[in-house]
Structure formats: C-alpha cells, structure tokens
C-alpha cells in the first residue's frame, strides 16, 4: 500500500476546530484540510470566506510531503 496519504503528510490538518463543521454530505470518513496552498475564496451571499480543500485521511496527491 502506498504510504503517501493525507494522514501521513506534513500539510494535513485534522485538528483545527473547524473540521467539526465539515458537512457529512461530503462523504469524508476522516475529514481534514490540505494546507499545502493558501486558502481559496468561497462566496455565500454577500460574504467571502477562506476555504482550504477538504480531504479524507486516505486520499493521495502528487504533492505529498512527509513529516
């Protein structure tokens, strides 16, 4: 099995309090944020919010960085 998963990556953040507000509809078993890049913006009504990509602990990407 490939060990380059979000859970083992230096950019993985599943400890921030806002992780608890990730909607269950995203179907992430172990949700967290990828902090590799700066947050993008998300507009809801007339308000802008910063948002990092929501990932699952078992997902994989090509920009993995070990601890």
Backbone as XML, in Angstrom:
<?xml version="1.0"?>
<chain id="A" units="angstrom">
  <residue number="1" name="UNK">
    <atom name="N" x="0.830" y="-1.177" z="0.000"/>
    <atom name="CA" x="0.000" y="0.000" z="0.000"/>
    <atom name="C" x="0.881" y="1.248" z="0.000"/>
  </residue>
  <residue number="2" name="UNK">
    <atom name="N" x="0.469" y="2.253" z="-0.731"/>
    <atom name="CA" x="1.214" y="3.499" z="-0.811"/>
    <atom name="C" x="1.053" y="4.275" z="0.490"/>
  </residue>
  <residue number="3" name="UNK">
    <atom name="N" x="2.161" y="4.727" z="1.068"/>
    <atom name="CA" x="2.091" y="5.454" z="2.342"/>
    <atom name="C" x="1.891" y="6.957" z="2.143"/>
  </residue>
  <residue number="4" name="UNK">
    <atom name="N" x="1.911" y="7.403" z="0.895"/>
    <atom name="CA" x="1.757" y="8.830" z="0.603"/>
    <atom name="C" x="0.283" y="9.229" z="0.674"/>
  </residue>
  <residue number="5" name="UNK">
    <atom name="N" x="-0.293" y="9.157" z="1.829"/>
    <atom name="CA" x="-1.697" y="9.509" z="2.064"/>
    <atom name="C" x="-1.753" y="10.770" z="2.906"/>
  </residue>
  <residue number="6" name="UNK">
    <atom name="N" x="-2.880" y="11.454" z="2.862"/>
    <atom name="CA" x="-3.046" y="12.701" z="3.614"/>
    <atom name="C" x="-2.672" y="12.548" z="5.084"/>
  </residue>
  <residue number="7" name="UNK">
    <atom name="N" x="-3.080" y="11.458" z="5.713"/>
    <atom name="CA" x="-2.826" y="11.273" z="7.146"/>
    <atom name="C" x="-1.343" y="11.313" z="7.490"/>
  </residue>
  <residue number="8" name="UNK">
    <atom name="N" x="-0.454" y="11.014" z="6.540"/>
    <atom name="CA" x="0.986" y="10.996" z="6.778"/>
    <atom name="C" x="1.701" y="12.235" z="6.249"/>
  </residue>
  <residue number="9" name="UNK">
    <atom name="N" x="0.958" y="13.192" z="5.768"/>
    <atom name="CA" x="1.528" y="14.359" z="5.096"/>
    <atom name="C" x="1.712" y="15.524" z="6.075"/>
  </residue>
  <residue number="10" name="UNK">
    <atom name="N" x="2.773" y="16.292" z="5.895"/>
    <atom name="CA" x="3.044" y="17.456" z="6.743"/>
    <atom name="C" x="1.993" y="18.543" z="6.571"/>
  </residue>
  <residue number="11" name="UNK">
    <atom name="N" x="1.306" y="18.576" z="5.437"/>
    <atom name="CA" x="0.311" y="19.615" z="5.161"/>
    <atom name="C" x="-1.080" y="19.260" z="5.687"/>
  </residue>
  <residue number="12" name="UNK">
    <atom name="N" x="-1.277" y="18.067" z="6.191"/>
    <atom name="CA" x="-2.577" y="17.576" z="6.652"/>
    <atom name="C" x="-2.955" y="18.216" z="7.986"/>
  </residue>
  <residue number="13" name="UNK">
    <atom name="N" x="-4.183" y="18.705" z="8.094"/>
    <atom name="CA" x="-4.669" y="19.314" z="9.337"/>
    <atom name="C" x="-6.069" y="18.791" z="9.636"/>
  </residue>
  <residue number="14" name="UNK">
    <atom name="N" x="-6.157" y="17.889" z="10.611"/>
    <atom name="CA" x="-7.469" y="17.404" z="11.035"/>
    <atom name="C" x="-7.727" y="17.733" z="12.505"/>
  </residue>
  <residue number="15" name="UNK">
    <atom name="N" x="-6.921" y="18.647" z="13.074"/>
    <atom name="CA" x="-7.046" y="19.028" z="14.484"/>
    <atom name="C" x="-7.743" y="20.372" z="14.672"/>
  </residue>
  <residue number="16" name="UNK">
    <atom name="N" x="-7.832" y="21.177" z="13.626"/>
    <atom name="CA" x="-8.445" y="22.507" z="13.751"/>
    <atom name="C" x="-9.914" y="22.377" z="14.140"/>
  </residue>
  <residue number="17" name="UNK">
    <atom name="N" x="-10.422" y="23.244" z="15.025"/>
    <atom name="CA" x="-11.824" y="23.154" z="15.462"/>
    <atom name="C" x="-12.849" y="23.212" z="14.324"/>
  </residue>
  <residue number="18" name="UNK">
    <atom name="N" x="-12.524" y="23.868" z="13.228"/>
    <atom name="CA" x="-13.491" y="23.972" z="12.124"/>
    <atom name="C" x="-13.686" y="22.661" z="11.369"/>
  </residue>
  <residue number="19" name="UNK">
    <atom name="N" x="-12.830" y="21.663" z="11.604"/>
    <atom name="CA" x="-13.017" y="20.348" z="10.974"/>
    <atom name="C" x="-14.365" y="19.761" z="11.396"/>
  </residue>
  <residue number="20" name="UNK">
    <atom name="N" x="-14.794" y="20.051" z="12.607"/>
    <atom name="CA" x="-16.072" y="19.533" z="13.110"/>
    <atom name="C" x="-17.266" y="20.071" z="12.328"/>
  </residue>
  <residue number="21" name="UNK">
    <atom name="N" x="-17.084" y="21.169" z="11.596"/>
    <atom name="CA" x="-18.180" y="21.747" z="10.821"/>
    <atom name="C" x="-18.190" y="21.315" z="9.355"/>
  </residue>
  <residue number="22" name="UNK">
    <atom name="N" x="-17.301" y="20.399" z="8.980"/>
    <atom name="CA" x="-17.299" y="19.908" z="7.607"/>
    <atom name="C" x="-18.571" y="19.091" z="7.398"/>
  </residue>
  <residue number="23" name="UNK">
    <atom name="N" x="-19.358" y="19.422" z="6.376"/>
    <atom name="CA" x="-20.642" y="18.730" z="6.176"/>
    <atom name="C" x="-20.479" y="17.235" z="5.918"/>
  </residue>
  <residue number="24" name="UNK">
    <atom name="N" x="-21.327" y="16.447" z="6.535"/>
    <atom name="CA" x="-21.324" y="14.996" z="6.357"/>
    <atom name="C" x="-21.623" y="14.618" z="4.905"/>
  </residue>
  <residue number="25" name="UNK">
    <atom name="N" x="-22.291" y="15.508" z="4.178"/>
    <atom name="CA" x="-22.648" y="15.255" z="2.768"/>
    <atom name="C" x="-21.419" y="15.097" z="1.876"/>
  </residue>
  <residue number="26" name="UNK">
    <atom name="N" x="-20.254" y="15.538" z="2.330"/>
    <atom name="CA" x="-19.036" y="15.390" z="1.522"/>
    <atom name="C" x="-18.501" y="13.961" z="1.551"/>
  </residue>
  <residue number="27" name="UNK">
    <atom name="N" x="-19.098" y="13.120" z="2.405"/>
    <atom name="CA" x="-18.749" y="11.696" z="2.489"/>
    <atom name="C" x="-17.278" y="11.454" z="2.807"/>
  </residue>
  <residue number="28" name="UNK">
    <atom name="N" x="-16.731" y="12.232" z="3.706"/>
    <atom name="CA" x="-15.351" y="12.042" z="4.145"/>
    <atom name="C" x="-15.380" y="11.282" z="5.467"/>
  </residue>
  <residue number="29" name="UNK">
    <atom name="N" x="-14.749" y="10.119" z="5.510"/>
    <atom name="CA" x="-14.744" y="9.290" z="6.709"/>
    <atom name="C" x="-13.889" y="9.939" z="7.800"/>
  </residue>
  <residue number="30" name="UNK">
    <atom name="N" x="-12.693" y="10.386" z="7.432"/>
    <atom name="CA" x="-11.788" y="11.094" z="8.346"/>
    <atom name="C" x="-11.424" y="12.428" z="7.705"/>
  </residue>
  <residue number="31" name="UNK">
    <atom name="N" x="-12.285" y="13.441" z="7.827"/>
    <atom name="CA" x="-12.045" y="14.702" z="7.125"/>
    <atom name="C" x="-10.946" y="15.547" z="7.755"/>
  </residue>
  <residue number="32" name="UNK">
    <atom name="N" x="-10.392" y="16.383" z="6.927"/>
    <atom name="CA" x="-9.381" y="17.348" z="7.362"/>
    <atom name="C" x="-9.104" y="18.308" z="6.221"/>
  </residue>
  <residue number="33" name="UNK">
    <atom name="N" x="-8.166" y="19.218" z="6.446"/>
    <atom name="CA" x="-7.837" y="20.215" z="5.434"/>
    <atom name="C" x="-6.448" y="19.983" z="4.875"/>
  </residue>
  <residue number="34" name="UNK">
    <atom name="N" x="-6.286" y="20.251" z="3.592"/>
    <atom name="CA" x="-4.968" y="20.268" z="2.963"/>
    <atom name="C" x="-4.478" y="21.711" z="3.048"/>
  </residue>
  <residue number="35" name="UNK">
    <atom name="N" x="-3.380" y="21.932" z="3.763"/>
    <atom name="CA" x="-2.842" y="23.280" z="3.957"/>
    <atom name="C" x="-1.684" y="23.577" z="3.004"/>
  </residue>
  <residue number="36" name="UNK">
    <atom name="N" x="-1.553" y="22.783" z="1.953"/>
    <atom name="CA" x="-0.435" y="22.935" z="1.011"/>
    <atom name="C" x="-0.437" y="24.296" z="0.339"/>
  </residue>
  <residue number="37" name="UNK">
    <atom name="N" x="-1.577" y="24.773" z="-0.042"/>
    <atom name="CA" x="-1.694" y="26.064" z="-0.735"/>
    <atom name="C" x="-2.520" y="27.022" z="0.112"/>
  </residue>
  <residue number="38" name="UNK">
    <atom name="N" x="-2.450" y="28.297" z="-0.225"/>
    <atom name="CA" x="-3.267" y="29.276" z="0.511"/>
    <atom name="C" x="-4.741" y="28.989" z="0.273"/>
  </residue>
  <residue number="39" name="UNK">
    <atom name="N" x="-5.547" y="29.433" z="1.199"/>
    <atom name="CA" x="-6.995" y="29.199" z="1.099"/>
    <atom name="C" x="-7.577" y="29.917" z="-0.112"/>
  </residue>
  <residue number="40" name="UNK">
    <atom name="N" x="-8.526" y="29.272" z="-0.750"/>
    <atom name="CA" x="-9.271" y="29.907" z="-1.830"/>
    <atom name="C" x="-10.445" y="30.659" z="-1.227"/>
  </residue>
  <residue number="41" name="UNK">
    <atom name="N" x="-11.160" y="31.361" z="-2.054"/>
    <atom name="CA" x="-12.312" y="32.093" z="-1.523"/>
    <atom name="C" x="-13.611" y="31.422" z="-1.963"/>
  </residue>
  <residue number="42" name="UNK">
    <atom name="N" x="-14.585" y="31.534" z="-1.105"/>
    <atom name="CA" x="-15.898" y="30.956" z="-1.331"/>
    <atom name="C" x="-16.914" y="32.033" z="-1.006"/>
  </residue>
  <residue number="43" name="UNK">
    <atom name="N" x="-17.772" y="32.380" z="-1.959"/>
    <atom name="CA" x="-18.771" y="33.414" z="-1.722"/>
    <atom name="C" x="-20.115" y="32.778" z="-1.415"/>
  </residue>
  <residue number="44" name="UNK">
    <atom name="N" x="-20.676" y="33.170" z="-0.286"/>
    <atom name="CA" x="-22.013" y="32.747" z="0.111"/>
    <atom name="C" x="-22.797" y="34.015" z="0.388"/>
  </residue>
  <residue number="45" name="UNK">
    <atom name="N" x="-23.752" y="34.301" z="-0.472"/>
    <atom name="CA" x="-24.476" y="35.569" z="-0.370"/>
    <atom name="C" x="-23.525" y="36.716" z="-0.670"/>
  </residue>
  <residue number="46" name="UNK">
    <atom name="N" x="-23.461" y="37.677" z="0.210"/>
    <atom name="CA" x="-22.559" y="38.813" z="0.009"/>
    <atom name="C" x="-21.287" y="38.696" z="0.847"/>
  </residue>
  <residue number="47" name="UNK">
    <atom name="N" x="-21.032" y="37.521" z="1.396"/>
    <atom name="CA" x="-19.858" y="37.313" z="2.250"/>
    <atom name="C" x="-18.848" y="36.405" z="1.566"/>
  </residue>
  <residue number="48" name="UNK">
    <atom name="N" x="-17.569" y="36.707" z="1.760"/>
    <atom name="CA" x="-16.487" y="35.875" z="1.257"/>
    <atom name="C" x="-15.841" y="35.137" z="2.423"/>
  </residue>
  <residue number="49" name="UNK">
    <atom name="N" x="-15.549" y="33.863" z="2.214"/>
    <atom name="CA" x="-14.920" y="33.032" z="3.226"/>
    <atom name="C" x="-13.672" y="32.386" z="2.636"/>
  </residue>
  <residue number="50" name="UNK">
    <atom name="N" x="-12.657" y="32.219" z="3.463"/>
    <atom name="CA" x="-11.476" y="31.471" z="3.044"/>
    <atom name="C" x="-11.740" y="29.993" z="3.258"/>
  </residue>
  <residue number="51" name="UNK">
    <atom name="N" x="-11.325" y="29.170" z="2.315"/>
    <atom name="CA" x="-11.586" y="27.737" z="2.439"/>
    <atom name="C" x="-10.431" y="26.931" z="1.854"/>
  </residue>
  <residue number="52" name="UNK">
    <atom name="N" x="-9.875" y="26.030" z="2.679"/>
    <atom name="CA" x="-8.869" y="25.090" z="2.199"/>
    <atom name="C" x="-9.593" y="23.862" z="1.656"/>
  </residue>
  <residue number="53" name="UNK">
    <atom name="N" x="-8.952" y="23.119" z="0.765"/>
    <atom name="CA" x="-9.589" y="21.899" z="0.255"/>
    <atom name="C" x="-9.853" y="20.892" z="1.380"/>
  </residue>
  <residue number="54" name="UNK">
    <atom name="N" x="-11.033" y="20.301" z="1.356"/>
    <atom name="CA" x="-11.395" y="19.267" z="2.328"/>
    <atom name="C" x="-11.001" y="17.919" z="1.737"/>
  </residue>
  <residue number="55" name="UNK">
    <atom name="N" x="-10.212" y="17.182" z="2.495"/>
    <atom name="CA" x="-9.703" y="15.895" z="2.038"/>
    <atom name="C" x="-10.059" y="14.826" z="3.063"/>
  </residue>
  <residue number="56" name="UNK">
    <atom name="N" x="-9.900" y="13.575" z="2.655"/>
    <atom name="CA" x="-10.062" y="12.445" z="3.551"/>
    <atom name="C" x="-8.664" y="11.924" z="3.892"/>
  </residue>
  <residue number="57" name="UNK">
    <atom name="N" x="-8.485" y="11.366" z="5.069"/>
    <atom name="CA" x="-7.177" y="10.893" z="5.525"/>
    <atom name="C" x="-6.553" y="9.872" z="4.576"/>
  </residue>
  <residue number="58" name="UNK">
    <atom name="N" x="-7.362" y="9.107" z="3.843"/>
    <atom name="CA" x="-6.838" y="8.075" z="2.952"/>
    <atom name="C" x="-6.641" y="8.532" z="1.515"/>
  </residue>
  <residue number="59" name="UNK">
    <atom name="N" x="-6.874" y="9.820" z="1.237"/>
    <atom name="CA" x="-6.674" y="10.309" z="-0.130"/>
    <atom name="C" x="-5.188" y="10.490" z="-0.413"/>
  </residue>
  <residue number="60" name="UNK">
    <atom name="N" x="-4.864" y="10.598" z="-1.678"/>
    <atom name="CA" x="-3.482" y="10.685" z="-2.157"/>
    <atom name="C" x="-3.365" y="11.844" z="-3.139"/>
  </residue>
  <residue number="61" name="UNK">
    <atom name="N" x="-2.230" y="12.530" z="-3.110"/>
    <atom name="CA" x="-1.955" y="13.532" z="-4.145"/>
    <atom name="C" x="-0.470" y="13.482" z="-4.488"/>
  </residue>
  <residue number="62" name="UNK">
    <atom name="N" x="-0.104" y="14.127" z="-5.545"/>
    <atom name="CA" x="1.281" y="14.118" z="-6.007"/>
    <atom name="C" x="2.172" y="15.105" z="-5.285"/>
  </residue>
  <residue number="63" name="UNK">
    <atom name="N" x="1.644" y="15.885" z="-4.357"/>
    <atom name="CA" x="2.451" y="16.895" z="-3.652"/>
    <atom name="C" x="2.684" y="16.504" z="-2.200"/>
  </residue>
  <residue number="64" name="UNK">
    <atom name="N" x="2.681" y="15.206" z="-1.931"/>
    <atom name="CA" x="2.894" y="14.695" z="-0.583"/>
    <atom name="C" x="4.221" y="15.177" z="-0.014"/>
  </residue>
  <residue number="65" name="UNK">
    <atom name="N" x="4.214" y="15.578" z="1.258"/>
    <atom name="CA" x="5.442" y="15.938" z="1.947"/>
    <atom name="C" x="5.425" y="15.243" z="3.303"/>
  </residue>
  <residue number="66" name="UNK">
    <atom name="N" x="6.370" y="14.358" z="3.523"/>
    <atom name="CA" x="6.426" y="13.633" z="4.780"/>
    <atom name="C" x="6.724" y="14.527" z="5.961"/>
  </residue>
  <residue number="67" name="UNK">
    <atom name="N" x="6.400" y="14.038" z="7.140"/>
    <atom name="CA" x="6.608" y="14.827" z="8.369"/>
    <atom name="C" x="8.068" y="15.192" z="8.543"/>
  </residue>
</chain>
